[in-house]
Amino acid sequence: MANALFTSMHISSSGMSAQRSRMDIVAENIANAESTKTADGGPFRRSQVVFETVGTQANFDSVFRGYLERKGPQSVRVTEVGKDPSPFNQVYDPTHPDAGVDGMVKMPNVNMISEMVDMNSAARSFEANVTTMDASKRMFLKALELLR
């Protein structure tokens, strides 16, 4: 029983850690939404978080069989933080110091609406993992009460 409690808490904590990393990247994207110059010389390029499952393969059959065979817990982790290959936004502003000869300024490929949706989704996922961890803790405490 204690093993099941720690398994569920491990899964929830890995989810919280992954979503926190996602929120950090979204915050970085939002903070640099107007950065036209980076250390590389060009405009800021939006970052994306890539998750992977840990423990078993991600198809339903392997997860179900792993559960039946009591294999290790399945959790999630961040495998990489990649750059979004979408093109930069272009804005006409001939007075901008980074404007080209045509007056166009290459702006970061950050869409504020997408970033806010990602932030909201990550926050909700984080909250769901906190709720799951609290429920596991309450069930364990109830089980301890029954043993008294």
C-alpha positions in Angstrom: 0.0 0.0 0.0 2.8 2.4 0.9 4.4 1.6 -2.4 1.2 2.6 -4.3 1.1 5.9 -2.4 4.7 6.7 -3.2 4.1 5.7 -6.8 1.2 8.0 -7.3 3.1 10.8 -5.5 6.1 10.2 -7.8 3.9 10.4 -10.9 2.3 13.6 -9.7 5.6 15.2 -8.7 7.1 14.4 -12.1 4.1 16.0 -13.7 4.4 19.1 -11.6 8.1 19.4 -12.4 7.5 19.1 -16.1 4.7 21.7 -16.1 6.8 24.1 -14.0 9.5 23.8 -16.7 6.9 24.5 -19.3 5.7 27.6 -17.4 9.3 28.8 -17.1 9.8 28.6 -20.9 6.5 30.3 -21.6 7.5 33.1 -19.2 10.8 33.4 -21.1 9.0 33.6 -24.4 6.7 36.3 -23.1 9.5 38.3 -21.6 11.4 38.3 -25.0 8.4 38.9 -27.2 9.9 42.3 -28.3 13.6 41.3 -28.4 14.9 42.0 -31.8 18.6 41.3 -30.9 20.0 38.3 -29.1 23.5 37.1 -28.4 23.3 35.3 -31.8 22.5 38.6 -33.5 19.0 37.9 -34.7 15.6 38.3 -33.1 14.6 36.0 -30.2 13.3 32.6 -31.4 10.4 31.1 -29.4 11.3 28.0 -27.3 9.1 24.9 -26.9 9.2 22.1 -24.3 9.1 18.5 -25.4 7.9 15.9 -22.9 8.4 12.1 -22.9 7.0 9.4 -20.8 9.3 7.5 -18.5 8.7 3.9 -17.4 7.0 2.3 -20.3 6.1 3.1 -23.9 3.3 5.5 -24.5 0.8 3.3 -26.3 -2.3 2.1 -24.5 -1.5 -1.6 -24.7 2.0 -1.3 -23.1 0.6 1.0 -20.4 -2.2 -1.4 -19.6 0.1 -4.5 -19.6 2.6 -2.6 -17.4 -0.1 -1.8 -14.9 -1.3 -5.5 -14.9 2.3 -6.7 -14.5 3.1 -4.1 -11.8 6.0 -2.6 -13.6 7.6 0.6 -12.4 5.6 3.9 -12.4 5.0 5.8 -15.5 5.8 9.4 -15.3 6.8 12.3 -17.5 10.0 14.4 -18.0 11.3 17.2 -20.2 13.5 15.7 -22.9 14.4 18.9 -24.6 13.7 22.6 -25.0 13.7 23.2 -28.7 13.4 26.3 -30.9 10.2 27.0 -32.9 11.2 26.9 -36.6 8.3 29.1 -37.7 9.3 32.3 -39.5 9.9 35.6 -37.7 7.1 38.2 -37.7 7.9 41.2 -39.9 6.8 44.7 -38.9 7.1 47.9 -40.9 8.9 50.5 -38.8 11.6 52.4 -40.6 12.5 54.3 -37.4 13.5 51.1 -35.5 17.3 50.7 -35.1 17.1 47.1 -36.4 15.0 48.0 -39.5 16.3 46.8 -42.9 16.7 49.1 -45.9 13.0 48.3 -46.8 11.9 49.5 -43.3 11.0 46.0 -42.1 12.0 44.8 -38.7 12.3 41.1 -37.9 10.4 40.5 -34.7 10.4 37.3 -32.6 8.0 34.5 -33.6 6.2 34.8 -30.3 2.4 34.9 -30.4 1.1 36.3 -27.1 -2.3 34.5 -27.4 -0.6 31.1 -27.9 1.7 31.8 -25.0 -1.1 32.7 -22.7 -3.0 29.5 -23.7 0.1 27.5 -23.1 0.6 29.2 -19.7 -3.0 28.5 -18.7 -2.8 24.9 -19.8 0.4 24.3 -17.9 -1.1 26.0 -14.8 -4.2 23.7 -15.0 -2.1 20.6 -15.5 0.1 21.6 -12.5 -3.1 22.1 -10.4 -4.4 18.7 -11.5 -1.2 17.1 -10.3 -1.4 18.9 -6.9 -5.0 17.7 -6.5 -4.0 14.1 -7.3 -1.1 14.3 -4.8 -3.5 15.7 -2.1 -6.0 12.9 -2.8 -3.3 10.3 -2.5 -2.2 11.8 0.8 -5.8 11.8 2.1 -6.3 8.2 1.1 -3.1 7.2 2.9 -4.1 9.0 6.0 -7.5 7.4 6.0 -5.9 4.0 5.6 -3.7 4.7 8.6 -6.8 5.7 10.6 -8.4 2.3 9.8 -5.3 0.5 11.0 -5.6 2.1 14.5 
